[in-house]
Amino acid sequence: MGRRPRVHFPGALYHVIVRGNQRQATFRSDADRRRYLDLLQQYRTRYNFHLYAYVLMSNHVHLLLEVGETPLAKAMQGLQQSYTLYFNRKYKLVGHLFQGRYKDILCDRDGYLLELVRYIHLNPVRSKTVDTPGNYAWSSHRAYVSAGNNENVECDWILKQFSPQPAQARKLFDRFVLDGTGMGHREEFYAVKEQRYLGDEEFLDRVDRKINTEPSRPRPIGLAEIEAAVCRHFELSVNLLRSRSKERRGSFGRLLVAWMAQELSGTALNQVAQRYNRDQVTFSLGLKVLRQKIGQEPGLRRDVEKLLSELRTEQKPERQSGESNQK
């Protein structure tokens, strides 16, 4: 029997479990763990998913995340491949680091979000690595219970479920997690319906309706259309983007067109570089800076997300002739 296709719709909540191949260690040092978290942040920014919890153990990883428009598979493929390349280069190895396909369980947010965050944070305690979750440096628990920021994980929504007052919310959340210390392994989080769903029959019905109402083949969006939208939204001129000028706003516009073209249509970077008569390597370096800027500046991120949403909303089913406005 072939593998079942992954289920995707915007707003889907997944419990992702990644294991080392043949139970081998996926992290040999704290530097390795930092590298994985850096990559996780890069892909979270690029694909705009919400990360609610994580834990990095010696030979496996748990992530709890909510996707946007981009399917989980695309983000996970990039994350796992990038980290494997880093790991194999560092330790002079070849071959697979992770065990086959990662496991992703589509979860009922209303019924399981808080319980799964607690369960993930208690993983180091269940393995007897530490006595309390706060003593483990490589999970998201400290981000929830301390006043400092953690760029990898988004805590605000969950903490507000405990109290509108941040200090009180952190205290109550910590107590909630500690109250689960004696629960041990929760088999119900793994022995799920159809090997992919964690939720009741009503949840499965809602998922089925979402899948069946999602458009399956949106038309491709060409560079000309993306360019026009970027210019309109950010009050730029097409002539500025296509000129040889190194003016900052023109460079920003060109890079934003390249980033959106990758997000919306998977357009190769060399196509955009050719359109603007720019060097592909320089474009690639500029995109890296742009992604960081989008992740660090909430106002810019909102503007970019709004424009992406508008362009996706305008997409219609692809015509049978396969016509494209790519120019």
Secondary structure, 3 states (H helix, E strand, C coil): CCCCCCCCCCCCEEEEEEEEHHHCCCCCCHHHHHHHHHHHHHHHHHHCCEEEEEEECCCEEEEEEECCCCCHHHHHHHHHHHHHHHHHHHHCCCCCCECCCCEEEEECHHHHHHHHHHHHHCHHHHCCCCCCHHHCCCECHHHHHCCCCCCCCCCHHHHHCCCCCHHHHHHHHHHHHHHCHHHCCCHHHCCCECCCEECCHHHHHHHHHHHHHCCCCECCCCHHHHHHHHHHHHCCCHHHHHCCCCCHHHHHHHHHHHHHHHHHHCCCHHHHHHHCCCCHHHHHHHHHHHHHHHHHCHHHHHHHHHHHHHHHHHCCECCCCCCCCCC
